[in-house]
Amino acid sequence: MNDENRRSILKCVHCGTCRAYCPVFNEYGWESTNARGRMLIAQQIDEGADIDDSFRFSLDTCTTCGICEQMCPSGAIPPDVVENARAAVVRKAGASKAQEKLKKDTVEWGNPLRESRQRLHWLEPTERDELPDKCEYVYFAGCMTAYRYPEVARKTFDILKKFGVGVLEDEVCCGSPLLRTGSDACELIEHNMEQIKKSGAKTIITGCAGCYTTLKKDYPDGFDVLHVSEFLEQKLDELDIHKLDISVSYHDPCHIGRAHGIYEAPRNVIRRICNLEEMDTHHENAHCCGGGGGVRRSFSDLSRSLASKRLDEIPEKAELLVTSCPLCRSNLEMAAEDCELIDLIELLERAMC
């Protein structure tokens, strides 16, 4: 564990503020499943304590949503500590079976979904042949969008290509699923960096919140990263948009919201299209969808419960729930019964003449 993480652990004064906000603690009620409990466990791991299943459970049930960091009066950064503690556990005691499978699948298939289809399958073969070799901007679709919501990838690129945006020839997983669960993602990062250099891109645009954080935080410097909402906010006056007579609500993905402060860009796009009704918690106070930090794969019941509680926050006037992260959408859809969820791009496409 690095010095910054150790300082963060020492900043924690065990006041218990995190108990009031941590979604996982609110589910389990165990001290080891809130930020201050996890900080103590991370410290024990750093000091050489034997690692047992209770340590793994404490760390691996954290969605790394960051609301504890947002609310911490001492300035501690528990999500970073948790991620580094997970990596220490994997180094010292090995990965869990779920983590081993996740890494094997992701490296072997280029995605954690074991998809064998071409990454750009959502483009027609003739379109793939006509893609430019060099572009200043490239669209990074990400695994979930490419394989679970290919129609979103298609619609996103149809809009972006109007502004000269290209794609990477051979994109693979950004590495987020591995990095968030304690494994390294060197092979994936090196592969994507080669593709980025080959494309000549100076800016990467992605519609996936997890990809955004990973490209921004874990990749070498040398290019800018924009969430698609940021890019489109700048281009709204160049798009032929008509107003829709509907009300929608917006779910803030943790990886672009609290992690990077991207709150207004997606809202500004929505407000140009229709009426926005905020969820009960929003902006920096927004509750997590429950799918992040590897929780969905290892603790599906917990993930579903958190998603269900998030859906309960949708205001009655909202006809749709809009989000700008495919993992958030997928996790919320898992618990949704009578609520329609769409991507920000799909809302924009509905409003374009």
PECOR-V296043 format. One record per residue. N is the residue number from 1. SS is DSSP state (2 for helix, 1 for strand, 0 for the rest). PSI is psi in whole degrees, -180 to 180 (999 if undefined). Layout:
n={N N}
ss={SS SS}
psi={PSI PSI}
This chain:
n={1 2 3 4 5 6 7 8 9 10 11 12 13 14 15 16 17 18 19 20 21 22 23 24 25 26 27 28 29 30 31 32 33 34 35 36 37 38 39 40 41 42 43 44 45 46 47 48 49 50 51 52 53 54 55 56 57 58 59 60 61 62 63 64 65 66 67 68 69 70 71 72 73 74 75 76 77 78 79 80 81 82 83 84 85 86 87 88 89 90 91 92 93 94 95 96 97 98 99 100 101 102 103 104 105 106 107 108 109 110 111 112 113 114 115 116 117 118 119 120 121 122 123 124 125 126 127 128 129 130 131 132 133 134 135 136 137 138 139 140 141 142 143 144 145 146 147 148 149 150 151 152 153 154 155 156 157 158 159 160 161 162 163 164 165 166 167 168 169 170 171 172 173 174 175 176 177 178 179 180 181 182 183 184 185 186 187 188 189 190 191 192 193 194 195 196 197 198 199 200 201 202 203 204 205 206 207 208 209 210 211 212 213 214 215 216 217 218 219 220 221 222 223 224 225 226 227 228 229 230 231 232 233 234 235 236 237 238 239 240 241 242 243 244 245 246 247 248 249 250 251 252 253 254 255 256 257 258 259 260 261 262 263 264 265 266 267 268 269 270 271 272 273 274 275 276 277 278 279 280 281 282 283 284 285 286 287 288 289 290 291 292 293 294 295 296 297 298 299 300 301 302 303 304 305 306 307 308 309 310 311 312 313 314 315 316 317 318 319 320 321 322 323 324 325 326 327 328 329 330 331 332 333 334 335 336 337 338 339 340 341 342 343 344 345 346 347 348 349 350 351 352 353}
ss={0 0 2 2 2 2 2 2 2 2 2 0 0 0 0 0 2 2 2 2 0 0 2 2 2 2 2 2 0 0 2 2 2 0 2 2 2 2 2 2 2 2 2 2 2 2 0 0 0 0 0 0 2 2 2 2 2 2 2 2 0 0 0 0 0 0 2 2 2 2 2 0 0 0 0 0 0 2 2 2 2 2 2 2 2 2 2 2 2 2 2 2 2 0 0 0 2 2 2 2 2 2 2 2 2 2 2 2 2 0 0 0 0 0 0 0 0 0 0 0 0 0 0 0 2 2 2 2 2 0 0 0 0 0 0 0 1 1 1 1 0 0 2 2 2 2 2 2 0 2 2 2 2 2 2 2 2 2 2 2 2 2 2 0 0 1 1 0 0 0 0 0 0 0 0 2 2 2 2 0 0 0 0 0 0 2 2 2 2 2 2 2 2 2 2 2 2 2 2 0 0 0 1 1 1 1 0 0 2 2 2 2 2 2 2 2 2 0 0 0 0 0 0 1 1 1 1 2 2 2 2 2 2 2 2 2 2 2 0 0 1 0 0 0 0 0 1 1 1 1 1 0 0 0 0 0 0 0 0 0 0 0 0 2 2 2 2 2 2 2 2 2 2 0 1 1 0 0 0 0 0 0 2 2 2 0 0 0 0 0 0 0 0 0 2 2 2 2 0 2 2 2 2 2 2 2 2 2 2 2 2 0 0 0 0 0 0 0 0 1 1 1 1 0 0 2 2 2 2 2 2 2 2 2 2 0 0 0 0 0 1 1 1 2 2 2 2 2 2 2 2 1 0}
psi={136 171 -35 -42 -39 -40 -38 -40 -43 -27 -27 117 11 37 -26 8 -38 -26 -32 -17 -26 120 -31 -41 -38 -23 -49 -37 9 139 -31 -7 28 174 -44 -34 -41 -33 -41 -40 -41 -39 -42 -41 -43 -29 6 14 151 139 125 -179 -30 -36 -47 -45 -44 -49 -41 -13 -1 127 -4 37 -24 4 -27 -42 -42 -38 -9 120 -12 -7 20 158 75 -37 -41 -40 -44 -46 -41 -34 -38 -43 -38 -39 -45 -41 -42 -37 0 161 157 168 -41 -40 -39 -45 -41 -48 -44 -48 -45 -43 -42 -42 -12 5 153 -1 0 37 130 -8 153 145 -33 30 -20 -6 145 148 -40 -35 -40 -37 -25 2 139 148 -34 137 144 -34 138 148 124 105 -43 161 -50 -44 -45 -38 -24 -26 57 -27 -30 -41 -45 -48 -37 -48 -34 -36 -46 -34 -18 -23 20 19 135 -163 164 144 -39 65 141 179 138 -21 -5 -45 -33 -47 -37 -15 15 -2 164 159 32 -44 -44 -44 -45 -42 -48 -35 -39 -41 -41 -45 -40 -35 -21 13 139 -17 132 131 129 149 4 126 -39 -43 -41 -52 -43 -47 -35 -40 -35 -8 156 154 165 -8 158 158 131 140 148 -31 -36 -44 -47 -30 -38 -20 6 -39 -16 0 142 95 136 153 137 139 64 163 136 162 161 130 125 115 136 -36 -15 -21 -91 -35 -33 3 22 92 -43 -28 -53 -34 -37 -36 -46 -45 -26 -18 -42 -171 138 124 117 148 169 -42 137 176 -134 -14 0 137 150 151 -21 0 -10 173 18 1 -40 -41 -39 -24 69 -35 -43 -45 -44 -40 -43 -38 -42 -42 -35 -41 -28 -15 -3 129 152 -32 -18 127 -23 155 124 140 172 41 124 -31 -43 -47 -48 -42 -39 -37 -31 -31 -9 138 -44 33 132 127 138 160 154 -39 -39 -37 -44 -42 -36 -29 -7 134 999}
